[in-house]
Structure formats: C-alpha cells, structure tokens
Amino acid sequence: MSSTPTPSVSRVRAAQQIRTFLSAWARDPMGVAAVLPSGRQLSQKMLKPLALLPDSNPAQQRVIELGAGTGAFTRALVDHGVHRANLLVVERDASLHGLLRQRFPELQIIQADACALRTTAQSSGYLAEGPADAVISGLGLLSMPRTMQRSILSEAFSVLRPGGCFIQFTYGHASPVSRALREELGLHVHRSGLAWRNAPPASVFVYQRAFTAAHTSDTPGTTQ
C-alpha cells in the first residue's frame, strides 16, 4: 500500500506548518528571517553556491543549517543529495524544532542558539568528522543588533573549513551585514541570486573569509 499522503492530508500538514511558523514568528520576529515559509525558488537560490565549492559533489558536502523554521531549506538540502550524516540542523524555537523532528526523523536536528554554534556542533559529534563546507542561514540577521550578528558570524566561521561559505537571504538588495562589520571580521560578500517569485522577493548573499573568497565568487554576482 502506498504511503504517499493524499492531497487533503498534504494541505492539512502545510496549514499546520504555516501555523507553527507564524506562532514562532510572533514569539520571536527578530530571530525568524521570513514572514512566510520560504518558497521553492528561494530554496534553489540558497543551494546554488554549494555548486561553486571546491568539492561540488552534494553527497560529500558538509552543511550546517541555522534557523531551519518549517524545513523548506532542509527539504531542499536532502533532495539536493546532501547525506544525512553530513547535515546538522539547528533551530532555537521549541515548536519549530518539534515540527522538524517530525518531518525529518532521520536527520540530526538540535534545539540550540546560533550564538553557541561551535559548542553545539562539538557536543553533537558533528565536528568529529570534520568542519563544515557551508552554513546556510534562515535567521533574521538583518533585524539583529550588530553584537548578535558578530557573534553568529564568528561562530559560523569557527566551524567552517578554509574556503567555506556562509549563505544568507534577506528581503531587499543590500547585504544584511554592514560593510563595517564585514571589514572587522575580514569577510567578502557577493550577491548570489534574487528569488523574485518568493513572497516577498528575497536576495541571497554569500560570505567568505576575504582570503578565500576566490573559491566561490560568481563573476555575475554583485560585491557589496
């Protein structure tokens, strides 16, 4: 017997995910980047920079996802071919964490704060197999104070290998991380893409340590 959900069941599940997401957003609008769960086009744009990494084989890439929400990027990463042992999903909100555990019981999904990412990745055993190639962020970085942005980015780059990248989306055309903070942390940024069909439209930015930025810089992209 097929276990594929019927359309009506799928609609109920989607509605439940949206309700859970909106409740989380109401509790912590600063920590949730999106106003609605991310669409398919944005998910594809967020994964595009992975193809430009030194090892472009998805099955070999090690990825950490921050602020996974209802799992739009998580689903895209799994469908893209990222191996479950190479994927660490981090979500701070308890209700969203519970939803993610239900949707992806085969994945390692941790309830934790991105400001303590290195400790989380170490205690989970993830770093025992090596650093991450990429950190994909669904966090509301733009609305966070500079001190919190600094903490999250510092933690992210502490678990990334040389040449690794931090991928962030935002609503608008400008980098959500100021030039001053990028210079302080030694980061290079370029805009990787625009998901114009997303609601609302969103830009994707890729951050790297300045001395390794050449690994994934995309010539058509915009450097901020």
C-alpha positions in Angstrom: 0.0 0.0 0.0 1.4 3.4 -0.9 2.3 5.8 2.0 2.1 8.9 -0.2 -0.1 11.5 1.5 -3.4 12.3 -0.2 -3.8 15.9 -1.4 -6.1 16.7 1.5 -3.6 15.4 4.1 -0.8 17.3 2.4 -2.9 20.5 2.7 -3.6 19.9 6.4 0.1 19.4 7.0 1.0 22.5 5.1 -1.5 24.5 7.1 -0.1 23.1 10.4 3.4 24.1 9.3 2.3 27.6 8.5 0.5 28.0 11.8 3.6 26.7 13.7 5.8 29.1 11.7 3.6 32.1 12.3 3.4 31.4 16.0 7.2 31.2 16.2 7.5 34.5 14.2 5.1 36.1 16.7 7.2 35.0 19.6 10.5 36.0 18.1 10.2 38.2 15.0 13.9 39.2 15.3 15.1 35.6 15.1 12.9 34.5 12.2 14.0 35.9 8.9 11.0 35.2 6.8 7.4 36.4 7.1 6.2 33.2 5.4 7.9 29.9 4.9 10.4 30.1 2.1 9.3 29.1 -1.4 10.9 26.7 -3.8 12.7 29.3 -5.9 14.4 30.8 -2.8 15.4 27.3 -1.6 17.1 26.7 -5.0 18.9 30.0 -4.9 20.2 29.2 -1.4 21.7 26.0 -2.6 23.3 27.4 -5.8 26.5 28.5 -4.0 27.2 24.9 -3.0 28.0 24.0 -6.6 30.8 26.5 -6.5 32.6 25.0 -3.6 35.9 23.1 -4.2 34.1 19.8 -3.8 30.8 20.2 -5.6 29.6 16.7 -5.0 26.5 17.1 -2.8 27.0 13.7 -1.2 30.4 14.8 0.1 29.5 18.3 1.2 29.1 19.0 4.9 26.4 21.6 5.7 25.0 23.2 8.8 21.6 24.9 8.6 20.7 27.6 11.1 17.1 28.7 11.8 15.5 25.9 9.8 12.0 27.0 10.5 9.5 24.6 9.0 12.2 22.9 6.9 12.0 24.4 3.4 15.8 24.6 3.1 16.2 21.3 4.9 14.0 19.5 2.4 15.9 21.2 -0.5 19.3 20.1 1.0 18.1 16.5 1.3 16.6 16.4 -2.2 19.9 18.0 -3.5 21.8 15.0 -2.2 23.4 16.1 1.0 24.0 13.0 3.0 22.1 12.9 6.3 25.4 12.3 8.3 26.8 15.4 6.8 23.9 17.7 7.7 23.4 19.4 11.1 20.1 21.3 11.5 19.9 23.9 14.3 16.6 25.6 15.4 16.2 27.6 18.6 12.4 27.7 18.7 10.9 24.7 20.6 7.8 24.3 18.5 9.7 24.5 15.2 12.3 22.1 16.5 9.5 19.6 17.3 8.0 20.1 13.8 11.4 19.5 12.2 11.9 16.3 14.2 8.6 15.0 13.0 9.3 15.9 9.3 12.9 14.7 9.3 13.3 11.9 11.9 16.4 10.6 10.1 18.3 13.9 10.5 20.3 15.3 13.4 18.2 18.3 14.5 19.4 20.3 17.5 17.5 22.8 19.5 20.1 25.5 20.2 21.1 29.1 19.8 23.2 30.0 16.7 25.3 32.2 19.0 26.7 28.9 20.6 27.1 27.1 17.3 30.6 25.8 17.9 29.7 24.3 21.2 26.5 22.8 19.7 28.4 21.3 16.8 31.1 19.8 19.0 28.7 18.3 21.6 26.6 16.8 18.9 29.6 15.0 17.5 29.3 16.7 14.1 32.7 18.3 14.1 34.3 14.9 14.9 34.0 14.1 11.1 35.5 17.5 10.1 34.4 21.1 9.7 31.5 22.3 7.5 31.8 23.4 3.9 28.8 25.7 4.2 26.5 27.3 6.7 23.0 28.1 5.4 21.1 30.6 7.4 17.4 31.2 7.7 18.0 33.6 10.6 16.6 37.2 10.7 20.1 38.6 10.5 19.0 42.0 9.2 16.9 42.7 12.3 19.5 41.7 14.8 21.8 44.1 16.6 25.4 44.2 15.4 26.7 42.4 18.5 24.5 39.4 17.8 25.4 39.4 14.1 29.1 39.4 15.1 28.5 36.5 17.4 26.6 34.4 14.9 29.1 35.0 12.1 32.1 34.4 14.3 30.6 31.1 15.5 29.7 30.1 11.9 33.2 30.7 10.6 34.7 28.9 13.5 33.1 25.7 12.2 33.8 26.3 8.5 36.8 24.9 6.6 39.0 27.3 4.7 37.1 28.2 1.5 33.8 27.5 3.2 30.9 30.0 3.0 28.0 31.4 4.9 24.8 31.7 2.9 22.1 34.2 4.0 18.9 35.5 2.4 17.3 38.8 3.1 14.5 41.0 1.8 16.0 43.7 -0.3 19.1 44.3 -2.4 21.7 45.2 0.2 23.8 42.9 2.3 22.2 42.5 5.8 25.7 42.6 7.3 27.2 46.1 7.2 30.5 46.9 5.5 32.0 47.9 8.8 31.2 44.5 10.4 32.4 42.7 7.3 35.7 44.6 7.4 36.0 43.9 11.2 35.5 40.1 10.6 37.6 40.0 7.3 34.6 38.9 5.2 34.0 39.3 1.5 30.4 39.2 0.2 28.7 38.8 -3.1 25.0 38.6 -4.0 24.4 35.1 -5.5 20.9 35.5 -6.7 17.4 37.0 -6.5 14.3 34.9 -5.8 11.8 37.3 -7.3 8.9 34.8 -7.1 9.3 34.4 -3.3 6.8 36.2 -1.1 8.2 38.7 -0.6 11.2 38.7 -3.1 14.5 37.9 -1.5 18.2 38.2 -2.3 20.8 35.6 -1.4 24.2 36.7 -0.2 27.4 34.6 0.2 30.0 35.5 2.8 33.6 34.2 3.0 36.8 35.0 4.6 38.4 37.6 2.3 41.5 35.5 1.6 39.4 32.5 0.4 36.7 34.4 -1.4 38.0 33.5 -4.8 36.9 29.9 -4.3 33.2 30.6 -4.7 32.9 34.2 -6.1 30.5 34.2 -9.0 31.5 36.7 -11.7 28.0 37.9 -12.4 27.3 38.5 -8.7 27.3 41.9 -7.1 30.0 42.6 -4.5 28.7 44.9 -1.7 
